[in-house]
């Protein structure tokens, strides 16, 4: 059976972790929530490092089933685990660390070749380096490659970018995107950073005090004004679009999706290529008509679905429907009243910025 089944109940000091989840057996599932919400504890239960009550199944392979008295110890679970700190063996070179990962698996059971992992993480030039000489980003790339060389059926990543500064974080994110695009291994990715989730996740699990607030497709959950990500300063929706054309004269690229089309600064992408767009709620304003001159190129006809409170009392969140594609706008409550915005009325969404994230 394809998919991940996680049923975990574990008493902790602050609360009781109680999570019942059925997740996709492929792609990246992000466990998202504030510090202390139970994300790492849930990951440890999946790994068998914490003995929760319940059940864990990975694409048909049962790792725990209390009803049948099954509990596979951690060292026998086909998983790779990447921690916040790289935890490389200091006495081994990069090559030695990778060899350690690969040697854990019998040759006949190895599903990922060393050259593949090295190429995906871009670490070929580091193989003969001592680990002490590596930057933080390089260390994490080596740690991920080592985890992959154990040929895992599931890759667990516990805030792998949390210890990196902003520059190193931006350096490593493209490599994580390559893993997402080129490997079939399902990933459980713990994070409290919304920008990482937006770039990497297909599925999203929202946790709070050990409970699952919501679980579903990343784009759908991020667009829900009733959930915590919408109240984040960086609240955004995700849109899957297709490259429809390039305007060489104005150096713009046109992207189409179910709700219309958008223009972004020129991107060297082939026609028909898929693109993931991020539109932040703070970059969407509303108007009652589309015919007024404006420097804002991207305007979409929308219907107002509803309103919700924002983090600051001066603002409100507006849920919008662009021909089936959900959008969020964060505007002042004063603007809402002056425009006379009400649920169900038509409007025009003026999008000041569109980010291409994958």
Secondary structure, DSSP 4 states (H G I P E B T S, - for coil): --SEEEEEEEE-SS-EEEEEEEE-SSSEEEEE-STTSSHHHHHHHHHTSS--EEEEEETTEEEEEGGGTEE--GGGS-EEEE-SS----TTSBHHHHHHHHHHTS-GGG--S-HHHHHHHHT-GGGTTSBGGGS-HHHHHHHHHHHHHTT--SEEEEESTTTTS-HHHHHHHHHHHHHHHHH---EEEEEES-HHHHHHH-SEEEEEETTEEEEEEEHHHHHT-TTSGGGGSTT-EEEEEEEEEEEETTTTEEEEEETTEEEEEE-----TT-EEEEEEEGGGEEEES-S-S--S--EEEEEEEEEEEE-SSTTEEEEEEEETTEEEEEEEEHHHHHHHT--TT-EEEEEES--EE--
